[in-house]
Amino acid sequence: MAGKPDLSEAKFLTVAEVAAMMRVSKMTVYRLVHGGDLPAVRVGRSFRVREDDANEYIRNSFYNAG
């Protein structure tokens, strides 16, 4: 399938794990997911975020204050 990521090796994180990784609250992660800034998969009543997507979000969020 062209253009689709291979999910067979993907590691999925819970909202709590993403929040701990980013050192923010779970509510902040939920806001990012609901706002479309952080891709997530809904599993039942909870969300899972690919570790690669969380890392990409962090990489793209660096702010140069200088």
The first five atom37 places (N, CA, C, CB, O) and aatype in JSON, in Angstrom:
{
  "aatype": [12, 0, 7, 11, 14, 3, 10, 15, 6, 0, 11, 13, 10, 16, 19, 0, 6, 19, 0, 0, 12, 12, 1, 19, 15, 11, 12, 16, 19, 18, 1, 10, 19, 8, 7, 7, 3, 10, 14, 0, 19, 1, 19, 7, 1, 15, 13, 1, 19, 1, 6, 3, 3, 0, 2, 6, 18, 9, 1, 2, 15, 13, 18, 2, 0, 7],
  "atom_mask": [
    [1, 1, 1, 1, 1],
    [1, 1, 1, 1, 1],
    [1, 1, 1, 0, 1],
    [1, 1, 1, 1, 1],
    [1, 1, 1, 1, 1],
    [1, 1, 1, 1, 1],
    [1, 1, 1, 1, 1],
    [1, 1, 1, 1, 1],
    [1, 1, 1, 1, 1],
    [1, 1, 1, 1, 1],
    [1, 1, 1, 1, 1],
    [1, 1, 1, 1, 1],
    [1, 1, 1, 1, 1],
    [1, 1, 1, 1, 1],
    [1, 1, 1, 1, 1],
    [1, 1, 1, 1, 1],
    [1, 1, 1, 1, 1],
    [1, 1, 1, 1, 1],
    [1, 1, 1, 1, 1],
    [1, 1, 1, 1, 1],
    [1, 1, 1, 1, 1],
    [1, 1, 1, 1, 1],
    [1, 1, 1, 1, 1],
    [1, 1, 1, 1, 1],
    [1, 1, 1, 1, 1],
    [1, 1, 1, 1, 1],
    [1, 1, 1, 1, 1],
    [1, 1, 1, 1, 1],
    [1, 1, 1, 1, 1],
    [1, 1, 1, 1, 1],
    [1, 1, 1, 1, 1],
    [1, 1, 1, 1, 1],
    [1, 1, 1, 1, 1],
    [1, 1, 1, 1, 1],
    [1, 1, 1, 0, 1],
    [1, 1, 1, 0, 1],
    [1, 1, 1, 1, 1],
    [1, 1, 1, 1, 1],
    [1, 1, 1, 1, 1],
    [1, 1, 1, 1, 1],
    [1, 1, 1, 1, 1],
    [1, 1, 1, 1, 1],
    [1, 1, 1, 1, 1],
    [1, 1, 1, 0, 1],
    [1, 1, 1, 1, 1],
    [1, 1, 1, 1, 1],
    [1, 1, 1, 1, 1],
    [1, 1, 1, 1, 1],
    [1, 1, 1, 1, 1],
    [1, 1, 1, 1, 1],
    [1, 1, 1, 1, 1],
    [1, 1, 1, 1, 1],
    [1, 1, 1, 1, 1],
    [1, 1, 1, 1, 1],
    [1, 1, 1, 1, 1],
    [1, 1, 1, 1, 1],
    [1, 1, 1, 1, 1],
    [1, 1, 1, 1, 1],
    [1, 1, 1, 1, 1],
    [1, 1, 1, 1, 1],
    [1, 1, 1, 1, 1],
    [1, 1, 1, 1, 1],
    [1, 1, 1, 1, 1],
    [1, 1, 1, 1, 1],
    [1, 1, 1, 1, 1],
    [1, 1, 1, 0, 1]
  ],
  "atom_positions": [
    [[0.83, -1.19, 0.0], [0.0, 0.0, 0.0], [0.88, 1.25, 0.0], [-0.95, 0.0, 1.21], [1.55, 1.55, 0.99]],
    [[0.87, 1.94, -1.06], [1.69, 3.14, -1.19], [1.15, 4.27, -0.33], [1.77, 3.58, -2.64], [-0.05, 4.53, -0.31]],
    [[2.06, 4.95, 0.37], [1.67, 6.12, 1.15], [1.12, 5.82, 2.54], [0.0, 0.0, 0.0], [0.9, 6.75, 3.32]],
    [[0.9, 4.56, 2.85], [0.37, 4.22, 4.17], [1.5, 3.69, 5.04], [-0.77, 3.17, 4.05], [2.31, 2.89, 4.58]],
    [[1.55, 4.14, 6.3], [2.63, 3.66, 7.18], [2.45, 2.19, 7.54], [2.69, 4.5, 8.46], [1.32, 1.71, 7.67]],
    [[3.56, 1.49, 7.71], [3.52, 0.09, 8.14], [3.29, 0.08, 9.65], [4.84, -0.67, 7.75], [4.16, 0.49, 10.42]],
    [[2.14, -0.4, 10.07], [1.79, -0.38, 11.49], [2.13, -1.69, 12.2], [0.32, -0.08, 11.66], [1.92, -1.81, 13.41]],
    [[2.66, -2.67, 11.47], [2.93, -3.97, 12.09], [4.01, -3.87, 13.17], [3.35, -4.97, 11.03], [4.02, -4.66, 14.11]],
    [[4.92, -2.91, 13.02], [6.0, -2.75, 14.0], [5.82, -1.51, 14.86], [7.35, -2.68, 13.29], [6.68, -1.19, 15.68]],
    [[4.71, -0.81, 14.7], [4.49, 0.45, 15.43], [4.28, 0.18, 16.91], [3.28, 1.21, 14.85], [3.63, -0.78, 17.3]],
    [[4.85, 1.06, 17.72], [4.62, 1.0, 19.17], [3.61, 2.08, 19.52], [5.96, 1.18, 20.0], [3.81, 3.25, 19.21]],
    [[2.52, 1.68, 20.16], [1.47, 2.62, 20.55], [1.59, 2.95, 22.03], [0.08, 2.04, 20.23], [1.84, 2.08, 22.86]],
    [[1.4, 4.22, 22.35], [1.48, 4.7, 23.72], [0.11, 5.16, 24.2], [2.5, 5.85, 23.84], [-0.72, 5.6, 23.4]],
    [[-0.12, 5.04, 25.5], [-1.35, 5.58, 26.07], [-1.2, 7.09, 26.22], [-1.67, 4.92, 27.45], [-0.1, 7.63, 26.11]],
    [[-2.31, 7.77, 26.47], [-2.27, 9.21, 26.7], [-1.39, 9.52, 27.9], [-3.7, 9.77, 26.92], [-0.64, 10.5, 27.89]],
    [[-1.48, 8.7, 28.94], [-0.66, 8.91, 30.14], [0.83, 8.77, 29.82], [-1.05, 7.92, 31.24], [1.64, 9.54, 30.34]],
    [[1.19, 7.81, 28.98], [2.59, 7.63, 28.6], [3.11, 8.8, 27.77], [2.77, 6.32, 27.83], [4.24, 9.26, 27.96]],
    [[2.27, 9.3, 26.85], [2.66, 10.47, 26.05], [2.82, 11.68, 26.96], [1.62, 10.75, 24.94], [3.77, 12.44, 26.81]],
    [[1.89, 11.86, 27.9], [1.96, 12.99, 28.82], [3.25, 12.93, 29.65], [0.72, 13.01, 29.76], [3.91, 13.95, 29.85]],
    [[3.61, 11.75, 30.12], [4.83, 11.6, 30.91], [6.06, 11.88, 30.05], [4.92, 10.17, 31.52], [7.02, 12.51, 30.5]],
    [[6.04, 11.42, 28.82], [7.16, 11.62, 27.9], [7.37, 13.11, 27.61], [6.93, 10.86, 26.59], [8.5, 13.58, 27.52]],
    [[6.27, 13.84, 27.46], [6.32, 15.26, 27.12], [6.36, 16.15, 28.36], [5.14, 15.64, 26.27], [6.56, 17.36, 28.26]],
    [[6.18, 15.53, 29.54], [6.12, 16.25, 30.82], [5.02, 17.3, 30.82], [7.47, 16.91, 31.11], [5.23, 18.45, 31.21]],
    [[3.83, 16.88, 30.37], [2.63, 17.72, 30.4], [1.5, 16.91, 31.02], [2.24, 18.23, 28.97], [1.67, 15.72, 31.31]],
    [[0.35, 17.53, 31.22], [-0.78, 16.81, 31.78], [-1.46, 15.97, 30.7], [-1.78, 17.79, 32.42], [-1.29, 16.2, 29.51]],
    [[-2.25, 15.0, 31.16], [-3.02, 14.19, 30.22], [-4.01, 15.06, 29.45], [-3.76, 13.06, 30.96], [-4.26, 14.82, 28.27]],
    [[-4.56, 16.07, 30.11], [-5.51, 16.97, 29.45], [-4.86, 17.69, 28.27], [-6.06, 18.01, 30.46], [-5.51, 17.9, 27.24]],
    [[-3.6, 18.05, 28.4], [-2.88, 18.7, 27.29], [-2.8, 17.74, 26.11], [-1.46, 19.13, 27.73], [-2.99, 18.15, 24.96]],
    [[-2.5, 16.49, 26.37], [-2.43, 15.5, 25.29], [-3.8, 15.32, 24.65], [-1.9, 14.14, 25.82], [-3.91, 15.25, 23.42]],
    [[-4.86, 15.24, 25.46], [-6.21, 15.13, 24.91], [-6.54, 16.33, 24.02], [-7.25, 15.01, 26.03], [-7.16, 16.18, 22.97]],
    [[-6.12, 17.53, 24.44], [-6.37, 18.73, 23.62], [-5.65, 18.63, 22.29], [-5.91, 19.99, 24.37], [-6.21, 18.98, 21.25]],
    [[-4.4, 18.14, 22.3], [-3.64, 17.98, 21.07], [-4.31, 16.97, 20.14], [-2.21, 17.54, 21.38], [-4.37, 17.17, 18.93]],
    [[-4.8, 15.87, 20.71], [-5.47, 14.84, 19.91], [-6.77, 15.38, 19.32], [-5.75, 13.59, 20.77], [-7.02, 15.26, 18.12]],
    [[-7.61, 15.98, 20.17], [-8.91, 16.49, 19.71], [-8.75, 17.66, 18.74], [-9.76, 16.91, 20.89], [-9.6, 17.88, 17.88]],
    [[-7.67, 18.42, 18.88], [-7.41, 19.54, 17.99], [-6.8, 19.13, 16.66], [0.0, 0.0, 0.0], [-6.63, 19.96, 15.76]],
    [[-6.45, 17.85, 16.53], [-5.87, 17.35, 15.29], [-4.37, 17.58, 15.16], [0.0, 0.0, 0.0], [-3.8, 17.32, 14.11]],
    [[-3.74, 18.06, 16.22], [-2.3, 18.31, 16.19], [-1.48, 17.05, 16.41], [-1.93, 19.34, 17.23], [-0.32, 16.97, 15.99]],
    [[-2.07, 16.06, 17.07], [-1.38, 14.82, 17.38], [-2.27, 13.65, 16.93], [-1.04, 14.72, 18.91], [-3.33, 13.43, 17.51]],
    [[-1.84, 12.91, 15.9], [-2.67, 11.79, 15.42], [-2.82, 10.72, 16.49], [-2.05, 11.18, 14.15], [-1.88, 10.43, 17.23]],
    [[-4.0, 10.14, 16.57], [-4.26, 9.08, 17.54], [-5.3, 8.12, 16.99], [-4.73, 9.67, 18.89], [-6.05, 8.44, 16.07]],
    [[-5.33, 6.94, 17.58], [-6.3, 5.92, 17.22], [-7.2, 5.72, 18.43], [-5.61, 4.57, 16.8], [-6.72, 5.6, 19.56]],
    [[-8.49, 5.7, 18.2], [-9.41, 5.46, 19.3], [-9.61, 3.96, 19.46], [-10.78, 6.19, 19.07], [-9.94, 3.26, 18.5]],
    [[-9.42, 3.47, 20.67], [-9.61, 2.06, 20.99], [-10.62, 2.02, 22.13], [-8.25, 1.35, 21.38], [-10.29, 2.28, 23.28]],
    [[-11.85, 1.69, 21.79], [-12.9, 1.74, 22.8], [-13.12, 3.17, 23.25], [0.0, 0.0, 0.0], [-13.45, 4.03, 22.43]],
    [[-12.93, 3.42, 24.53], [-13.1, 4.78, 25.06], [-11.78, 5.5, 25.27], [-13.85, 4.72, 26.37], [-11.76, 6.62, 25.78]],
    [[-10.68, 4.87, 24.89], [-9.37, 5.49, 25.1], [-8.66, 5.73, 23.78], [-8.5, 4.61, 26.02], [-9.1, 5.26, 22.73]],
    [[-7.56, 6.46, 23.84], [-6.78, 6.76, 22.65], [-5.4, 6.15, 22.77], [-6.67, 8.28, 22.45], [-4.88, 5.96, 23.87]],
    [[-4.82, 5.83, 21.62], [-3.44, 5.38, 21.55], [-2.74, 6.24, 20.51], [-3.33, 3.86, 21.19], [-3.3, 6.56, 19.47]],
    [[-1.5, 6.62, 20.81], [-0.7, 7.47, 19.93], [0.54, 6.68, 19.53], [-0.31, 8.82, 20.64], [1.21, 6.08, 20.38]],
    [[0.85, 6.68, 18.24], [2.08, 6.01, 17.81], [3.27, 6.76, 18.39], [2.18, 5.95, 16.25], [3.3, 7.99, 18.38]],
    [[4.24, 6.02, 18.88], [5.43, 6.63, 19.46], [6.12, 7.53, 18.43], [6.41, 5.55, 19.96], [6.61, 8.61, 18.79]],
    [[6.15, 7.11, 17.17], [6.76, 7.92, 16.11], [6.04, 9.25, 15.94], [6.75, 7.15, 14.79], [6.69, 10.28, 15.72]],
    [[4.7, 9.24, 16.05], [3.93, 10.49, 15.92], [4.2, 11.43, 17.08], [2.43, 10.18, 15.83], [4.3, 12.65, 16.89]],
    [[4.33, 10.87, 18.29], [4.63, 11.71, 19.46], [6.02, 12.33, 19.32], [4.54, 10.87, 20.77], [6.2, 13.52, 19.6]],
    [[6.98, 11.53, 18.89], [8.34, 12.05, 18.7], [8.38, 13.11, 17.6], [9.3, 10.91, 18.36], [9.07, 14.11, 17.74]],
    [[7.64, 12.89, 16.52], [7.58, 13.86, 15.43], [6.96, 15.17, 15.89], [6.78, 13.28, 14.24], [7.43, 16.25, 15.52]],
    [[5.91, 15.08, 16.7], [5.27, 16.29, 17.24], [6.29, 17.1, 18.06], [4.04, 15.93, 18.11], [6.38, 18.32, 17.92]],
    [[7.03, 16.41, 18.9], [8.02, 17.08, 19.74], [9.11, 17.71, 18.87], [8.65, 16.08, 20.75], [9.5, 18.85, 19.09]],
    [[9.59, 16.96, 17.87], [10.63, 17.49, 16.97], [10.17, 18.76, 16.26], [11.03, 16.44, 15.93], [10.94, 19.71, 16.12]],
    [[8.91, 18.77, 15.82], [8.39, 19.91, 15.08], [7.97, 21.07, 15.97], [7.22, 19.48, 14.26], [7.61, 22.14, 15.48]],
    [[8.01, 20.87, 17.28], [7.54, 21.9, 18.21], [8.66, 22.74, 18.81], [6.77, 21.26, 19.32], [8.4, 23.64, 19.6]],
    [[9.89, 22.46, 18.44], [11.0, 23.24, 19.0], [10.86, 24.7, 18.57], [12.37, 22.67, 18.53], [10.52, 25.01, 17.43]],
    [[11.13, 25.57, 19.5], [10.96, 27.0, 19.29], [12.31, 27.68, 19.5], [9.88, 27.59, 20.25], [12.94, 27.52, 20.55]],
    [[12.75, 28.42, 18.51], [14.03, 29.11, 18.61], [13.8, 30.5, 19.2], [14.73, 29.2, 17.21], [13.3, 31.39, 18.52]],
    [[14.16, 30.67, 20.47], [13.91, 31.93, 21.17], [14.96, 32.99, 20.83], [13.9, 31.69, 22.67], [14.77, 34.16, 21.15]],
    [[16.04, 32.6, 20.19], [17.12, 33.53, 19.91], [16.9, 34.21, 18.65], [0.0, 0.0, 0.0], [17.71, 35.04, 18.24]]
  ]
}
